[in-house]
């Protein structure tokens, strides 16, 4: 039964705290005293004010340790108070449930408590796993594609990796199946040799540049010239983009596929609106023929090069020249492309060197040697295999050479089988294609360690031979399987 002090409403609070027995009775009674609850809630609110210090390392700061001493009893006394609580006579029976795990954690010797907190705050040691070496390129000749009647100036693999487009001096473009080597279509329309070809990012449209000074857009699905919204003088839709005054030498689509950049022997760079089929901007870029052009991965920059030895970086939207790169030896530049991360520019020079430029700083970071290039405008690109980039370049001795980007070592020298000059090489993952002076296109496959071990392509080629005999009644003599 309640005491007379508790029933008297006017009794001062100091009389309620007069004896220990009264406090124990009040803690067991249904209505606990607010003063008594506030007494134990004060240190708990201080503890939640800085949880990082109280949880991880309470001995790190003297002030925190002192505050713990002010409101915390030793671990043994806490155990005693919990035992009293279980009998229903302790003041800690009013504490919230989440305080129990915290009090259990602090029980035990102080050294074990500090050790537990130190282990919880320190990061777990990482298990040393052996670093996997990056997969080295091991491309093997796979297919030889015949059908052109003139030297093949350029070859491009579609962005989805399914098709190969080749441009030839015979005035045609040919489409090939990248997996089987099947000849899919021949695009006819140019009045002179075709020097360059480019794919849109969706792999459905091609652009070709020719010595007839025209650029043509092609629909890959139909094999017909792709129409634009611009009307010709006869009132018909046309796909030919005209404006250059000399041979078209290089082409590149923007990452969105809405802008086409072209370089010509008339020393100018043109930016075209692909959908409208009209000229957006003309850049008086160089004092010699423009030999190479490319977009950076986000499409905001265009890089061009020329046999005048200059490399220029342009703002796509304004047409302003942002950087001009020139080497001290001033060698002619035959081709240029951005690195996959967009931070560097790779220049193919006619002094048997390939240079990696930091176009922001205007300095050469790496120089790659080991191929032959002093007469023709040959080309190459960056390749990525097992998330490791490498550099691939054609060579006038008929080979394809691959370099490590970082240490400049030659990773692989591939005998292509071309008779004469190898003009161009393009890489898409495990597939590589090259264009040669001998009128042929060569396809190579990387020797995967999982599917085909160490370049053993006999099972794959055996199945491919039967497939070609069944499904390709046309031009079977255009395809020649290379020995592994």
DRENDO-1510 file (C-alpha; in Angstrom, 1 decimal, always signed):
<recs>
REC; n; res; u; v; w
REC; 1; UNK; +0.0; +0.0; +0.0 .
REC; 2; UNK; +1.2; +3.5; -0.8 .
REC; 3; UNK; +2.8; +5.5; +2.0 .
REC; 4; UNK; +1.2; +8.7; +3.4 .
REC; 5; UNK; +4.0; +10.7; +1.8 .
REC; 6; UNK; +3.0; +9.6; -1.6 .
REC; 7; UNK; -0.7; +10.3; -1.1 .
REC; 8; UNK; -0.1; +13.8; +0.1 .
REC; 9; UNK; +0.0; +16.1; -3.0 .
REC; 10; UNK; +1.7; +19.0; -1.2 .
REC; 11; UNK; +4.6; +17.1; +0.2 .
REC; 12; UNK; +8.0; +18.4; -1.1 .
REC; 13; UNK; +9.9; +16.1; -3.5 .
REC; 14; UNK; +12.9; +16.0; -1.0 .
REC; 15; UNK; +10.8; +13.9; +1.4 .
REC; 16; UNK; +10.2; +11.2; -1.2 .
REC; 17; UNK; +13.9; +10.6; -1.4 .
REC; 18; UNK; +14.3; +10.4; +2.3 .
REC; 19; UNK; +15.0; +6.7; +2.7 .
REC; 20; UNK; +16.2; +3.9; +0.4 .
REC; 21; UNK; +13.2; +1.8; +1.3 .
REC; 22; UNK; +10.8; +4.4; -0.1 .
REC; 23; UNK; +12.8; +4.6; -3.3 .
REC; 24; UNK; +12.7; +0.9; -3.7 .
REC; 25; UNK; +8.9; +0.8; -3.1 .
REC; 26; UNK; +8.4; +3.5; -5.6 .
REC; 27; UNK; +10.4; +1.7; -8.3 .
REC; 28; UNK; +8.2; -1.4; -7.7 .
REC; 29; UNK; +5.0; +0.6; -7.7 .
REC; 30; UNK; +3.0; +1.1; -11.0 .
REC; 31; UNK; +3.6; +4.9; -11.1 .
REC; 32; UNK; +7.3; +5.6; -10.9 .
REC; 33; UNK; +8.5; +9.0; -9.7 .
REC; 34; UNK; +9.5; +11.4; -12.5 .
REC; 35; UNK; +12.4; +12.6; -10.4 .
REC; 36; UNK; +13.7; +9.2; -10.0 .
REC; 37; UNK; +13.4; +8.5; -13.7 .
REC; 38; UNK; +15.1; +11.7; -14.6 .
REC; 39; UNK; +18.0; +10.9; -12.3 .
REC; 40; UNK; +19.0; +7.9; -14.5 .
REC; 41; UNK; +17.9; +9.3; -17.8 .
REC; 42; UNK; +20.5; +12.2; -17.6 .
REC; 43; UNK; +23.6; +10.2; -18.3 .
REC; 44; UNK; +21.8; +8.1; -20.9 .
REC; 45; UNK; +20.9; +11.3; -22.9 .
REC; 46; UNK; +24.5; +12.4; -22.6 .
REC; 47; UNK; +25.6; +9.1; -24.0 .
REC; 48; UNK; +23.4; +9.3; -27.1 .
REC; 49; UNK; +24.7; +12.8; -27.7 .
REC; 50; UNK; +28.1; +11.5; -29.0 .
REC; 51; UNK; +27.6; +7.8; -30.0 .
REC; 52; UNK; +30.8; +7.5; -31.9 .
REC; 53; UNK; +33.0; +8.2; -28.8 .
REC; 54; UNK; +31.0; +6.0; -26.4 .
REC; 55; UNK; +30.8; +3.1; -28.8 .
REC; 56; UNK; +34.2; +2.8; -30.4 .
REC; 57; UNK; +36.8; +4.1; -28.0 .
REC; 58; UNK; +35.7; +5.5; -24.7 .
REC; 59; UNK; +39.3; +5.7; -23.4 .
REC; 60; UNK; +40.6; +7.8; -26.3 .
REC; 61; UNK; +39.5; +11.1; -24.9 .
REC; 62; UNK; +40.0; +12.0; -21.2 .
REC; 63; UNK; +36.9; +14.1; -21.2 .
REC; 64; UNK; +34.8; +11.2; -22.4 .
REC; 65; UNK; +36.4; +8.9; -19.8 .
REC; 66; UNK; +35.7; +11.3; -17.1 .
REC; 67; UNK; +32.0; +11.7; -18.1 .
REC; 68; UNK; +31.7; +7.9; -18.0 .
REC; 69; UNK; +33.1; +7.9; -14.5 .
REC; 70; UNK; +30.6; +10.6; -13.4 .
REC; 71; UNK; +27.5; +8.6; -14.3 .
REC; 72; UNK; +28.7; +5.0; -14.6 .
REC; 73; UNK; +29.3; +2.5; -11.8 .
REC; 74; UNK; +32.0; -0.2; -12.0 .
REC; 75; UNK; +31.0; -3.4; -13.9 .
REC; 76; UNK; +30.5; -5.4; -10.7 .
REC; 77; UNK; +28.2; -2.9; -9.2 .
REC; 78; UNK; +26.2; -3.0; -12.5 .
REC; 79; UNK; +25.8; -6.7; -12.2 .
REC; 80; UNK; +24.6; -6.3; -8.7 .
REC; 81; UNK; +22.1; -3.7; -9.7 .
REC; 82; UNK; +20.8; -5.9; -12.5 .
REC; 83; UNK; +20.3; -8.8; -10.0 .
REC; 84; UNK; +18.4; -6.5; -7.9 .
REC; 85; UNK; +16.3; -5.5; -10.9 .
REC; 86; UNK; +15.4; -9.1; -11.6 .
REC; 87; UNK; +14.0; -9.3; -8.1 .
REC; 88; UNK; +11.8; -6.2; -8.8 .
REC; 89; UNK; +13.5; -3.8; -6.4 .
REC; 90; UNK; +16.1; -2.0; -8.6 .
REC; 91; UNK; +15.7; +1.5; -10.1 .
REC; 92; UNK; +17.0; +0.1; -13.5 .
REC; 93; UNK; +13.7; -1.6; -14.1 .
REC; 94; UNK; +12.5; +1.6; -15.7 .
REC; 95; UNK; +15.3; +1.8; -18.3 .
REC; 96; UNK; +14.3; +1.3; -22.0 .
REC; 97; UNK; +15.0; -2.2; -23.5 .
REC; 98; UNK; +17.8; -1.0; -25.8 .
REC; 99; UNK; +20.0; -0.2; -22.8 .
REC; 100; UNK; +20.4; -3.9; -21.9 .
REC; 101; UNK; +22.7; -4.9; -24.7 .
REC; 102; UNK; +24.8; -1.8; -24.0 .
REC; 103; UNK; +25.2; -2.7; -20.3 .
REC; 104; UNK; +26.0; -6.3; -21.2 .
REC; 105; UNK; +28.8; -5.1; -23.5 .
REC; 106; UNK; +30.3; -3.1; -20.7 .
REC; 107; UNK; +30.2; -6.0; -18.2 .
REC; 108; UNK; +33.4; -7.9; -17.5 .
REC; 109; UNK; +37.0; -6.6; -17.0 .
REC; 110; UNK; +37.8; -3.2; -18.4 .
REC; 111; UNK; +40.6; -4.6; -20.5 .
REC; 112; UNK; +38.3; -7.0; -22.3 .
REC; 113; UNK; +35.8; -4.2; -22.9 .
REC; 114; UNK; +38.5; -1.9; -24.4 .
REC; 115; UNK; +39.7; -4.8; -26.5 .
REC; 116; UNK; +36.2; -5.5; -27.9 .
REC; 117; UNK; +35.7; -1.9; -28.7 .
REC; 118; UNK; +39.1; -1.6; -30.4 .
REC; 119; UNK; +38.5; -4.7; -32.5 .
REC; 120; UNK; +35.0; -3.4; -33.5 .
REC; 121; UNK; +36.4; +0.0; -34.6 .
REC; 122; UNK; +39.4; -1.3; -36.4 .
REC; 123; UNK; +38.9; -2.5; -40.0 .
REC; 124; UNK; +39.1; -6.2; -40.6 .
REC; 125; UNK; +42.3; -7.4; -42.2 .
REC; 126; UNK; +41.9; -8.1; -45.9 .
REC; 127; UNK; +42.7; -11.6; -47.0 .
REC; 128; UNK; +45.5; -11.5; -49.5 .
REC; 129; UNK; +44.4; -13.0; -52.7 .
REC; 130; UNK; +46.8; -13.6; -55.5 .
REC; 131; UNK; +46.5; -10.9; -58.1 .
REC; 132; UNK; +45.3; -12.2; -61.4 .
REC; 133; UNK; +47.5; -11.3; -64.3 .
REC; 134; UNK; +45.7; -9.5; -67.2 .
REC; 135; UNK; +45.0; -11.6; -70.2 .
REC; 136; UNK; +47.6; -11.0; -72.9 .
REC; 137; UNK; +46.4; -10.6; -76.4 .
REC; 138; UNK; +46.7; -13.8; -78.4 .
REC; 139; UNK; +44.9; -13.2; -81.7 .
REC; 140; UNK; +45.1; -15.9; -84.3 .
REC; 141; UNK; +44.2; -15.8; -88.1 .
REC; 142; UNK; +40.6; -17.0; -88.5 .
REC; 143; UNK; +39.1; -16.0; -91.8 .
REC; 144; UNK; +40.2; -14.5; -95.1 .
REC; 145; UNK; +37.5; -12.6; -96.9 .
REC; 146; UNK; +37.8; -12.1; -100.7 .
REC; 147; UNK; +35.6; -10.3; -103.0 .
REC; 148; UNK; +37.0; -6.8; -103.6 .
REC; 149; UNK; +38.7; -6.2; -106.9 .
REC; 150; UNK; +40.9; -3.4; -105.6 .
REC; 151; UNK; +43.0; -2.6; -102.5 .
REC; 152; UNK; +41.0; -2.4; -99.3 .
REC; 153; UNK; +41.6; +1.0; -97.8 .
REC; 154; UNK; +39.8; +0.6; -94.5 .
REC; 155; UNK; +37.9; -1.9; -92.5 .
REC; 156; UNK; +35.5; -1.3; -89.5 .
REC; 157; UNK; +33.8; -3.6; -87.1 .
REC; 158; UNK; +30.3; -2.5; -86.1 .
REC; 159; UNK; +29.8; -1.3; -82.5 .
REC; 160; UNK; +27.8; -4.4; -81.6 .
REC; 161; UNK; +30.5; -6.6; -83.0 .
REC; 162; UNK; +28.3; -8.5; -85.4 .
REC; 163; UNK; +29.3; -7.0; -88.8 .
REC; 164; UNK; +32.4; -5.9; -90.7 .
REC; 165; UNK; +32.4; -3.2; -93.3 .
REC; 166; UNK; +35.2; -2.8; -95.8 .
REC; 167; UNK; +35.9; +0.1; -98.2 .
REC; 168; UNK; +37.9; -0.4; -101.3 .
REC; 169; UNK; +39.5; +1.4; -104.2 .
REC; 170; UNK; +37.1; -0.6; -106.5 .
REC; 171; UNK; +34.4; +2.0; -105.5 .
REC; 172; UNK; +32.3; -0.4; -103.4 .
REC; 173; UNK; +31.7; -1.2; -99.8 .
REC; 174; UNK; +31.1; -4.8; -98.6 .
REC; 175; UNK; +29.3; -6.0; -95.5 .
REC; 176; UNK; +30.4; -9.3; -93.8 .
REC; 177; UNK; +29.2; -11.3; -91.0 .
REC; 178; UNK; +31.8; -11.0; -88.3 .
REC; 179; UNK; +31.2; -14.5; -86.8 .
REC; 180; UNK; +31.0; -16.6; -90.0 .
REC; 181; UNK; +32.6; -14.4; -92.6 .
REC; 182; UNK; +29.6; -14.6; -94.8 .
REC; 183; UNK; +29.3; -11.9; -97.5 .
REC; 184; UNK; +26.0; -10.0; -96.6 .
REC; 185; UNK; +25.8; -7.2; -99.1 .
REC; 186; UNK; +27.7; -4.9; -101.6 .
REC; 187; UNK; +27.0; -1.2; -101.4 .
REC; 188; UNK; +27.3; +0.4; -104.8 .
REC; 189; UNK; +26.9; +4.1; -105.5 .
REC; 190; UNK; +30.2; +6.0; -105.5 .
REC; 191; UNK; +31.8; +7.0; -108.8 .
REC; 192; UNK; +35.4; +6.5; -107.5 .
REC; 193; UNK; +37.4; +4.7; -104.9 .
REC; 194; UNK; +36.1; +4.6; -101.4 .
REC; 195; UNK; +38.7; +5.7; -98.8 .
REC; 196; UNK; +36.8; +5.5; -95.5 .
REC; 197; UNK; +33.8; +4.1; -93.7 .
REC; 198; UNK; +32.2; +4.7; -90.3 .
REC; 199; UNK; +29.4; +3.1; -88.3 .
REC; 200; UNK; +26.7; +4.8; -86.2 .
REC; 201; UNK; +26.6; +3.7; -82.6 .
REC; 202; UNK; +23.4; +1.6; -83.2 .
REC; 203; UNK; +25.2; -0.4; -86.0 .
REC; 204; UNK; +22.3; +0.3; -88.4 .
REC; 205; UNK; +23.8; +3.1; -90.6 .
REC; 206; UNK; +27.1; +3.4; -92.4 .
REC; 207; UNK; +28.8; +6.5; -93.9 .
REC; 208; UNK; +31.3; +6.2; -96.7 .
REC; 209; UNK; +33.7; +8.8; -98.1 .
REC; 210; UNK; +35.0; +8.6; -101.6 .
REC; 211; UNK; +37.3; +10.2; -104.1 .
REC; 212; UNK; +34.2; +11.5; -105.9 .
REC; 213; UNK; +34.0; +14.2; -103.1 .
REC; 214; UNK; +30.8; +12.8; -101.8 .
REC; 215; UNK; +29.7; +11.2; -98.5 .
REC; 216; UNK; +27.0; +8.6; -98.6 .
REC; 217; UNK; +24.8; +7.2; -95.9 .
REC; 218; UNK; +23.7; +3.6; -96.1 .
REC; 219; UNK; +21.0; +1.6; -94.4 .
REC; 220; UNK; +22.6; -1.6; -93.3 .
REC; 221; UNK; +19.4; -3.6; -93.2 .
REC; 222; UNK; +18.2; -2.8; -96.7 .
REC; 223; UNK; +21.6; -2.1; -98.3 .
REC; 224; UNK; +20.1; +1.0; -99.9 .
REC; 225; UNK; +21.2; +4.6; -99.6 .
REC; 226; UNK; +19.7; +6.1; -96.5 .
REC; 227; UNK; +17.3; +9.0; -97.1 .
REC; 228; UNK; +17.5; +12.3; -95.3 .
REC; 229; UNK; +15.1; +15.2; -94.8 .
REC; 230; UNK; +17.0; +17.3; -97.2 .
REC; 231; UNK; +15.7; +17.4; -100.8 .
REC; 232; UNK; +17.8; +17.4; -103.9 .
REC; 233; UNK; +17.3; +19.7; -106.8 .
REC; 234; UNK; +15.1; +17.1; -108.5 .
REC; 235; UNK; +12.9; +17.1; -105.4 .
REC; 236; UNK; +13.9; +13.6; -104.3 .
REC; 237; UNK; +15.3; +12.5; -101.0 .
REC; 238; UNK; +19.1; +12.1; -101.2 .
REC; 239; UNK; +21.7; +10.5; -99.0 .
REC; 240; UNK; +24.8; +12.1; -100.6 .
REC; 241; UNK; +26.4; +14.8; -98.5 .
REC; 242; UNK; +28.3; +17.2; -100.8 .
REC; 243; UNK; +30.4; +20.2; -99.9 .
REC; 244; UNK; +34.0; +19.2; -99.9 .
REC; 245; UNK; +36.1; +20.3; -102.9 .
REC; 246; UNK; +38.5; +17.3; -102.9 .
REC; 247; UNK; +38.8; +13.7; -101.9 .
REC; 248; UNK; +37.1; +12.5; -98.7 .
REC; 249; UNK; +39.8; +10.9; -96.6 .
REC; 250; UNK; +38.3; +10.2; -93.1 .
REC; 251; UNK; +35.0; +10.0; -91.3 .
REC; 252; UNK; +33.7; +9.7; -87.7 .
REC; 253; UNK; +30.3; +9.6; -86.1 .
REC; 254; UNK; +29.6; +11.3; -82.7 .
REC; 255; UNK; +28.7; +9.0; -79.8 .
REC; 256; UNK; +25.0; +9.8; -80.2 .
REC; 257; UNK; +25.2; +9.3; -84.0 .
REC; 258; UNK; +23.6; +12.7; -84.8 .
REC; 259; UNK; +26.8; +14.4; -86.0 .
REC; 260; UNK; +29.2; +13.2; -88.7 .
REC; 261; UNK; +32.7; +14.7; -89.0 .
REC; 262; UNK; +34.6; +14.5; -92.3 .
REC; 263; UNK; +38.1; +15.3; -93.3 .
REC; 264; UNK; +39.2; +16.0; -96.8 .
REC; 265; UNK; +42.1; +16.7; -99.1 .
REC; 266; UNK; +40.7; +20.3; -99.3 .
REC; 267; UNK; +42.3; +20.8; -95.8 .
REC; 268; UNK; +38.9; +21.4; -94.1 .
REC; 269; UNK; +36.9; +19.6; -91.4 .
REC; 270; UNK; +33.1; +19.5; -91.9 .
REC; 271; UNK; +30.5; +18.7; -89.2 .
REC; 272; UNK; +27.2; +17.4; -90.7 .
REC; 273; UNK; +23.7; +17.0; -89.2 .
REC; 274; UNK; +23.0; +13.4; -90.1 .
REC; 275; UNK; +19.2; +13.5; -89.8 .
REC; 276; UNK; +18.8; +16.7; -91.8 .
REC; 277; UNK; +21.6; +15.9; -94.2 .
REC; 278; UNK; +23.0; +19.4; -94.1 .
REC; 279; UNK; +26.4; +21.0; -93.2 .
REC; 280; UNK; +26.5; +22.4; -89.7 .
REC; 281; UNK; +29.9; +23.8; -89.5 .
REC; 282; UNK; +33.1; +24.1; -91.7 .
REC; 283; UNK; +36.4; +24.3; -89.9 .
REC; 284; UNK; +39.5; +25.6; -91.8 .
REC; 285; UNK; +41.5; +23.1; -89.9 .
REC; 286; UNK; +44.9; +22.5; -91.6 .
REC; 287; UNK; +47.2; +23.6; -94.4 .
REC; 288; UNK; +47.5; +20.1; -95.8 .
REC; 289; UNK; +45.1; +17.2; -96.4 .
REC; 290; UNK; +43.2; +16.1; -93.3 .
REC; 291; UNK; +44.2; +12.5; -92.8 .
REC; 292; UNK; +42.4; +11.5; -89.5 .
REC; 293; UNK; +39.5; +12.5; -87.4 .
REC; 294; UNK; +37.7; +11.3; -84.2 .
REC; 295; UNK; +35.2; +12.2; -81.5 .
REC; 296; UNK; +36.0; +11.9; -77.8 .
REC; 297; UNK; +33.8; +9.5; -75.9 .
REC; 298; UNK; +31.3; +12.1; -74.7 .
REC; 299; UNK; +31.1; +13.9; -78.1 .
REC; 300; UNK; +32.2; +17.3; -76.8 .
REC; 301; UNK; +35.5; +17.3; -78.6 .
REC; 302; UNK; +36.8; +16.5; -82.1 .
REC; 303; UNK; +40.4; +15.8; -82.9 .
REC; 304; UNK; +41.8; +16.1; -86.4 .
REC; 305; UNK; +45.3; +15.5; -87.9 .
REC; 306; UNK; +47.0; +16.3; -91.1 .
REC; 307; UNK; +50.2; +15.7; -93.1 .
REC; 308; UNK; +51.2; +19.2; -92.1 .
REC; 309; UNK; +52.2; +17.6; -88.7 .
REC; 310; UNK; +49.5; +19.3; -86.7 .
REC; 311; UNK; +47.0; +17.7; -84.4 .
REC; 312; UNK; +44.1; +20.0; -83.4 .
REC; 313; UNK; +41.4; +19.6; -80.8 .
REC; 314; UNK; +38.1; +21.3; -81.5 .
REC; 315; UNK; +35.0; +22.2; -79.5 .
REC; 316; UNK; +32.1; +20.4; -81.1 .
REC; 317; UNK; +29.5; +22.9; -80.3 .
REC; 318; UNK; +31.4; +26.1; -81.0 .
REC; 319; UNK; +33.9; +25.0; -83.6 .
REC; 320; UNK; +36.7; +26.7; -81.7 .
REC; 321; UNK; +40.2; +25.3; -81.8 .
REC; 322; UNK; +41.1; +24.5; -78.2 .
REC; 323; UNK; +44.5; +22.9; -78.6 .
REC; 324; UNK; +47.2; +22.5; -81.3 .
REC; 325; UNK; +49.7; +19.8; -80.8 .
REC; 326; UNK; +52.9; +19.6; -82.8 .
REC; 327; UNK; +56.0; +17.5; -82.2 .
REC; 328; UNK; +59.4; +19.1; -82.4 .
REC; 329; UNK; +60.3; +16.9; -85.4 .
REC; 330; UNK; +57.0; +17.8; -87.0 .
REC; 331; UNK; +56.4; +14.4; -88.7 .
REC; 332; UNK; +53.3; +14.0; -90.9 .
REC; 333; UNK; +50.3; +12.5; -89.0 .
REC; 334; UNK; +48.4; +9.8; -90.8 .
REC; 335; UNK; +45.7; +8.9; -88.3 .
REC; 336; UNK; +44.5; +10.0; -84.9 .
REC; 337; UNK; +42.0; +8.7; -82.2 .
REC; 338; UNK; +41.0; +9.4; -78.6 .
REC; 339; UNK; +41.8; +7.0; -75.8 .
REC; 340; UNK; +38.8; +5.1; -74.3 .
REC; 341; UNK; +38.8; +7.4; -71.3 .
REC; 342; UNK; +39.0; +10.5; -73.5 .
REC; 343; UNK; +42.1; +11.9; -71.7 .
REC; 344; UNK; +44.7; +11.2; -74.4 .
REC; 345; UNK; +45.1; +11.3; -78.1 .
REC; 346; UNK; +46.9; +8.6; -80.1 .
REC; 347; UNK; +48.7; +9.9; -83.2 .
REC; 348; UNK; +50.1; +7.6; -86.0 .
REC; 349; UNK; +53.1; +9.4; -87.5 .
REC; 350; UNK; +54.9; +8.8; -90.8 .
REC; 351; UNK; +58.3; +8.4; -88.9 .
REC; 352; UNK; +57.6; +4.8; -87.8 .
REC; 353; UNK; +56.3; +6.1; -84.4 .
REC; 354; UNK; +53.0; +6.2; -82.6 .
REC; 355; UNK; +52.7; +8.9; -80.0 .
REC; 356; UNK; +50.3; +9.2; -77.0 .
REC; 357; UNK; +49.6; +12.8; -76.4 .
REC; 358; UNK; +48.2; +14.5; -73.2 .
REC; 359; UNK; +46.3; +17.1; -75.1 .
REC; 360; UNK; +45.6; +19.2; -72.0 .
REC; 361; UNK; +49.2; +19.5; -71.1 .
REC; 362; UNK; +50.4; +19.5; -74.7 .
REC; 363; UNK; +53.1; +16.8; -74.1 .
REC; 364; UNK; +53.9; +13.4; -75.4 .
REC; 365; UNK; +53.5; +10.7; -72.8 .
REC; 366; UNK; +54.5; +7.6; -74.6 .
REC; 367; UNK; +56.1; +6.7; -77.9 .
REC; 368; UNK; +55.5; +3.3; -79.5 .
REC; 369; UNK; +57.9; +1.8; -82.1 .
REC; 370; UNK; +58.3; -1.6; -83.8 .
REC; 371; UNK; +56.2; -1.3; -86.9 .
REC; 372; UNK; +56.8; +0.2; -90.4 .
REC; 373; UNK; +55.0; +3.4; -91.4 .
REC; 374; UNK; +56.7; +6.0; -93.5 .
REC; 375; UNK; +54.8; +6.1; -96.8 .
REC; 376; UNK; +51.1; +5.2; -96.5 .
REC; 377; UNK; +48.3; +6.6; -94.3 .
REC; 378; UNK; +47.8; +3.4; -92.3 .
REC; 379; UNK; +45.6; +3.3; -89.2 .
REC; 380; UNK; +44.9; +1.5; -86.0 .
REC; 381; UNK; +43.0; +1.9; -82.8 .
REC; 382; UNK; +42.8; +1.1; -79.1 .
REC; 383; UNK; +41.6; -2.3; -78.1 .
REC; 384; UNK; +40.3; -3.6; -74.8 .
REC; 385; UNK; +40.8; -7.2; -73.6 .
REC; 386; UNK; +40.0; -8.4; -70.1 .
REC; 387; UNK; +39.5; -4.7; -69.1 .
REC; 388; UNK; +43.1; -4.0; -70.1 .
REC; 389; UNK; +43.6; -1.5; -73.0 .
REC; 390; UNK; +46.2; -2.1; -75.7 .
REC; 391; UNK; +47.2; -0.4; -79.0 .
REC; 392; UNK; +46.8; -2.0; -82.3 .
REC; 393; UNK; +48.4; -0.7; -85.5 .
REC; 394; UNK; +48.8; -1.9; -89.1 .
REC; 395; UNK; +52.2; -2.0; -90.6 .
REC; 396; UNK; +53.6; -1.6; -94.1 .
REC; 397; UNK; +55.4; -4.9; -93.8 .
REC; 398; UNK; +52.0; -6.6; -93.8 .
REC; 399; UNK; +51.9; -7.3; -90.0 .
REC; 400; UNK; +49.7; -6.1; -87.2 .
REC; 401; UNK; +51.5; -5.0; -84.0 .
REC; 402; UNK; +50.0; -4.8; -80.5 .
REC; 403; UNK; +51.6; -2.7; -77.7 .
REC; 404; UNK; +51.0; -2.5; -74.0 .
REC; 405; UNK; +49.8; +1.1; -73.3 .
REC; 406; UNK; +51.7; +1.6; -70.1 .
REC; 407; UNK; +55.1; +0.0; -70.6 .
REC; 408; UNK; +55.3; +0.3; -74.4 .
REC; 409; UNK; +56.2; -3.4; -74.8 .
REC; 410; UNK; +55.1; -5.2; -77.9 .
REC; 411; UNK; +52.5; -7.7; -76.8 .
REC; 412; UNK; +52.1; -9.5; -80.1 .
REC; 413; UNK; +53.2; -9.3; -83.7 .
REC; 414; UNK; +50.6; -10.9; -85.9 .
REC; 415; UNK; +51.6; -12.2; -89.4 .
REC; 416; UNK; +48.4; -11.3; -91.2 .
REC; 417; UNK; +48.9; -13.1; -94.4 .
REC; 418; UNK; +48.4; -9.9; -96.4 .
REC; 419; UNK; +50.6; -9.7; -99.5 .
REC; 420; UNK; +51.9; -6.2; -99.4 .
REC; 421; UNK; +50.9; -3.4; -97.1 .
REC; 422; UNK; +48.4; -3.8; -94.3 .
REC; 423; UNK; +46.5; -0.5; -94.4 .
REC; 424; UNK; +44.1; -0.7; -91.5 .
REC; 425; UNK; +43.2; -2.7; -88.4 .
REC; 426; UNK; +40.2; -2.6; -86.1 .
REC; 427; UNK; +39.5; -4.4; -82.9 .
REC; 428; UNK; +36.3; -5.2; -81.1 .
REC; 429; UNK; +36.9; -7.4; -78.0 .
REC; 430; UNK; +38.0; -10.8; -79.1 .
REC; 431; UNK; +37.6; -10.0; -82.8 .
REC; 432; UNK; +40.1; -8.2; -85.0 .
REC; 433; UNK; +39.9; -7.3; -88.7 .
REC; 434; UNK; +42.6; -6.0; -91.1 .
REC; 435; UNK; +42.5; -4.5; -94.6 .
REC; 436; UNK; +45.2; -5.1; -97.1 .
REC; 437; UNK; +46.7; -4.0; -100.4 .
REC; 438; UNK; +46.1; -7.6; -101.7 .
REC; 439; UNK; +42.3; -6.9; -102.0 .
REC; 440; UNK; +41.5; -9.0; -99.0 .
REC; 441; UNK; +40.0; -8.6; -95.5 .
REC; 442; UNK; +41.5; -10.8; -92.7 .
REC; 443; UNK; +39.6; -11.7; -89.5 .
REC; 444; UNK; +41.4; -12.8; -86.3 .
REC; 445; UNK; +40.0; -14.3; -83.1 .
REC; 446; UNK; +41.5; -14.1; -79.6 .
REC; 447; UNK; +42.5; -17.6; -78.3 .
REC; 448; UNK; +40.3; -17.7; -75.2 .
REC; 449; UNK; +41.3; -19.8; -72.3 .
REC; 450; UNK; +37.7; -20.9; -71.5 .
REC; 451; UNK; +36.0; -21.7; -74.8 .
REC; 452; UNK; +38.9; -22.4; -77.1 .
REC; 453; UNK; +42.2; -23.2; -75.4 .
REC; 454; UNK; +45.4; -21.4; -76.6 .
REC; 455; UNK; +44.2; -20.6; -80.1 .
REC; 456; UNK; +43.0; -24.1; -81.0 .
REC; 457; UNK; +40.3; -23.2; -83.5 .
REC; 458; UNK; +39.8; -26.5; -85.1 .
REC; 459; UNK; +36.4; -27.4; -83.4 .
REC; 460; UNK; +35.1; -23.9; -84.2 .
REC; 461; UNK; +36.4; -23.9; -87.8 .
REC; 462; UNK; +35.0; -27.4; -88.4 .
REC; 463; UNK; +31.5; -26.4; -87.4 .
REC; 464; UNK; +31.9; -23.2; -89.4 .
REC; 465; UNK; +32.8; -25.1; -92.6 .
REC; 466; UNK; +29.7; -27.2; -92.5 .
REC; 467; UNK; +27.6; -24.1; -91.8 .
REC; 468; UNK; +29.0; -22.3; -94.8 .
REC; 469; UNK; +28.3; -25.2; -97.1 .
REC; 470; UNK; +24.7; -25.4; -95.9 .
REC; 471; UNK; +23.7; -21.7; -95.5 .
REC; 472; UNK; +25.9; -19.9; -97.9 .
REC; 473; UNK; +25.3; -21.0; -101.5 .
REC; 474; UNK; +26.6; -17.6; -102.7 .
REC; 475; UNK; +30.2; -16.7; -103.1 .
REC; 476; UNK; +31.7; -19.6; -101.1 .
REC; 477; UNK; +35.0; -19.0; -102.8 .
REC; 478; UNK; +35.1; -15.5; -101.2 .
REC; 479; UNK; +35.8; -17.0; -97.8 .
REC; 480; UNK; +38.9; -18.9; -96.9 .
REC; 481; UNK; +39.4; -20.5; -93.6 .
REC; 482; UNK; +42.8; -19.8; -92.1 .
REC; 483; UNK; +44.9; -22.5; -90.5 .
REC; 484; UNK; +45.2; -22.1; -86.8 .
</recs>
